[in-house]
């Protein structure tokens, strides 16, 4: 095979931090090359160098054997490199065709948009690569798996040969993941080259032709799937043996702590997304909620914590009706919450680590009163989170926006786990974090439940729900369906429920 992309001694620094340290690697044409590593290993920085978002401080990039000097993503795109980001970069209020054209408009007589030519090009791409997307549909009306197809076609529309996928399976069902893999294999079969960034080692072993492992900004090895296994890859990433399954122990349920009765919650536009839901959660129990993104899980979590008002129904906590309580009052009942959107809802980007660490707890947990904050207690608590949850940060006084997404997630998780909460509502606790931290957080969840806390785990990672939960419910179209006790149903059976199959 020909080398389509080559990196030689890539180094990228941010102040005193060296994010990439003399990284060299070669990517073969027509292959799937996976890049894996812990949070802070330098994966995202390296991809941003390749895609033109960052310029390296040292080193060289070669595309098709020619040295490249990308000043911006447009330069990288012209060289045939495109990136499908983890957070979809689409305009929801515009049509699919408008999103495909954006920034790459075809013009007639140099002045007018040539929508016919754009449509023809898009239709040809969809036909060639077996995508079936509605070009005239508004993006906001599409499913997550369909949005991903739009992102891929958008990249192909720009004429790229090298496609970077950043955590592409984070919100897909098992069936959606297999659909994506079929698309990736077809892309490769037709001469495209794929760089695949993921934390899911099972997926790496299934889809990759070559695997490169980064650790502390350096390349520590490159192997083929046939030369190793998931445990070997995890050890390369973390530097020790990692347990890849939750250690479930039989335990008895306690009394009912949370009793939800006929709860309905609308979204911000007034549409009812959670529909007449009832369930109970016992002390010491981990109840997992699985479902495709947008099925009503977020409305459930936010409705239980008080971020959204219910339109109908009641919530009882330890026998007390808390339906009318606000977020602060529910926190005072010792209910904790880890939101799905860590940036917009979990933190204040302009604040320091210590300010974010006591956010929501500054009056009830000894860090302050109505008028004054107790800064020393707040700093001590933040240092404890940094130490126990291995947050890569040199000081509690740093602005939180200087941290990577995975380290922000660890700070938020630590903030909630280290309180004496009786109920913890968790959305995607391990989103974007590495295998070692996932193992740690799963153990913490088990430990909290063992101490008597009730855990409501809402996760788009079906494997996580199946590994950690004592009991599983599936959310589909705003309603809950029973998926049995731990180990009772297979991944395929639960995945089918997530798409409406078997939901009576």
Secondary structure, 3 states (H helix, E strand, C coil): CCEEEEEEEEEEEECCEEEEEEEEEEEECCCEEEEEECCCCCHHHHHHHHCCCCCCCEEEEEECCEEECCCCHHHHHHCCEEEECCCCCCCCCCEHHHHHHCCCCCEECCCEECHHHHHHHHHHHHHHCCCCCCCCCEHHHCCHHHHHHHHHHHHHHCCCCEEEEECCCCCCCHHHHHHHHHHHHHHHHCCCEEEEECCCHHHHHHHCCEEEEEECCEEEEEECHHHCCHHHHHHHHHCCCCCCCCCCCCCCCCCEEEEEEEEEEECCCCCEEEEEEEEEEECCCEEEEECCCCCCHHHHHHHHHCCCCEEEEEEEECCEECCCCCHHHHHHCCEEEECCCCCCCCCCCCCEHHHHHCCCCCCCCCCECCCCECHHHHHHHHHHHHHHCCCCCCCCCCEHHHCCHHHHHHHHHHHHHCCCCCEEEEECCCCCCCHHHHHHHHHHHHHHHHCCCEEEEECCCHHHHHHHCCEEEEEECCEEEEEEECCCCCHHHHHHHHCCCCCC
